[in-house]
Amino acid sequence: MGKLNTYVSNYLDEVRGEVNKLVNPDDNTKVDIPHFDLLKKSSESIEGSKIIKDKMFVIQTMLGRAGCVGMNTIDKNYKINFPFDHHLHLDMGPEWYWIGMHSDIINQKGEKGRISALIVMKRNRCVGTGIQKEAGWTNEEVNLVNNLATVTVDFGVGNKKYYRRNKNSKWLLSGEDKDDDVKFSKYGDNFLYKCGDDIFSGSENVLPLNVIVDDGDNMKINITLKHQVNFKVDDSFFLQGIPSLHIGGSGGTGLTPIPTPGIYYSWPQLLVTGEINVGGESYKIDNGLAWMDHQLMMTSLENADRKINPIPFVEDFKPYNGWTWQYFNLKNGDAFTGSSFMTGEMTDKMIFPYGYYIKNDSGKWKAHYITGSLLQMYEKEFPEFTEKPDSKKVTLPIIRSFDKLKSLFGKPLTGVGVPWNDDGTFNETNWALTAEIPADFFDLTGEFADGVGYLEYVGFQKVEDFEKICLDILNNDKLPI
């Protein structure tokens, strides 16, 4: 068995050992990882697979809440420190930079329209730090990196187009990629996050950030993100995560809680310039606006407050386990963001248990924690594989109505998020169907402002349907399309 097969297989044994320490109190049996024998068999032949990166992404996915065993983690006593924490935490679990941007444009005919781009660079370790050390692998080698991008061009009814970047995943241990395909900056260096020809590069404090996506004739993006002129670079983001709940708008702690420990903060109202080329035409970006997230979002076998339930794998949510998320940059210079969670049956009305309303206060962001509810509307069916229109359909309600998003700071926000286009789906590296749809926000109260942002959908496939896709890939050593 090859070196890669051996160490990935050994890592799965390490993970299983930790999971087996959990006990199901209903029958006093050890908890185990579903389909472990298949995962183990797949790991023992991964080195010779023609779909080596896809299989590794799927194996990691099927480890569920055990996917970060053997990796360093963030605990409640972690002290966030910038610019150190702007750079990637390569000894920890999944981490990404997420960018959504919007701009007015003019085409070659002189027609006025608008364009939106989504760009997400993500990394994920294939094994824990102990196995990595034993194997002698570098952080660049042990991390799988992928970058995805979509572009929506809108010139009005009947003239809207949606473009997806071709898959771009790099893993130096796969034997398919060059040494310089994966690069990460270190504390003290200028910021760098590289996946093949796609590159995020900036200052030690990230901004100004140049973003390049190079997918040949299909898509080219070259844009620069800067903070607002009345901000200092150190004040251009706000902390999300566990709320501080102070009236003064202090935002969150920047830390996310167990069972998804990590770091979360965001840059609203970023200024964007540059150029985007899709569909054989180039569009100049002069006065664009963007939102950027940096998230380090790990998994844990431990529950919040040391509770027994839910027991990992035994009590995983079904038939659905997902969420909606959104952000909107408003025309008055404010912004808001938040999430709702879909665990169990799908419902049109969802609790909005987490969010922030962000105000510019003399060159500093004040983030007020908000809660409320939202209504999902206008259901539309999408193929579970975007390049296979006749595949099984997944239903997404693509309009959202927000009701009385409240905080301690003042009047409640109510409004509607309406998509620019009726599609924003793509298949992720593990072949899950996700959607990120550019949208307008319309304030219905007269107390706030309209704006633009993104509507996110994750986990709208039934758990058992997505699990079948993963099992088929591992069993057949073959992609679904």
GIDA-V537331 format. One record per run of one state. SS is the DSSP state (a for helix, b for strand, c for the rest). FROM is the first residue (numbers start at 1). TO is the last residue. If there is no record, write none. Layout:
[[SS FROM TO] [SS FROM TO]]
This chain:
[[c 1 2] [a 3 19] [c 20 22] [b 23 24] [c 25 28] [b 29 30] [c 31 35] [a 36 43] [c 44 45] [a 46 48] [c 49 51] [a 52 62] [c 63 63] [a 64 66] [c 67 83] [a 84 86] [c 87 94] [b 95 106] [c 107 111] [b 112 125] [c 126 128] [a 129 135] [c 136 138] [a 139 142] [b 143 154] [c 155 159] [b 160 164] [c 165 168] [b 169 170] [c 171 171] [a 172 174] [c 175 178] [a 179 181] [b 182 184] [c 185 191] [b 192 195] [c 196 197] [b 198 203] [c 204 205] [b 206 214] [c 215 218] [b 219 226] [c 227 232] [a 233 235] [c 236 237] [b 238 239] [c 240 242] [b 243 243] [c 244 249] [b 250 250] [c 251 251] [b 252 252] [c 253 254] [b 255 256] [c 257 261] [b 262 278] [c 279 280] [b 281 297] [c 298 303] [a 304 306] [c 307 319] [b 320 330] [c 331 334] [b 335 344] [c 345 348] [b 349 352] [c 353 353] [b 354 360] [c 361 364] [b 365 369] [c 370 370] [b 371 383] [c 384 392] [b 393 406] [c 407 412] [b 413 419] [c 420 424] [b 425 427] [c 428 432] [b 433 443] [c 444 450] [b 451 458] [c 459 462] [a 463 476] [c 477 481]]
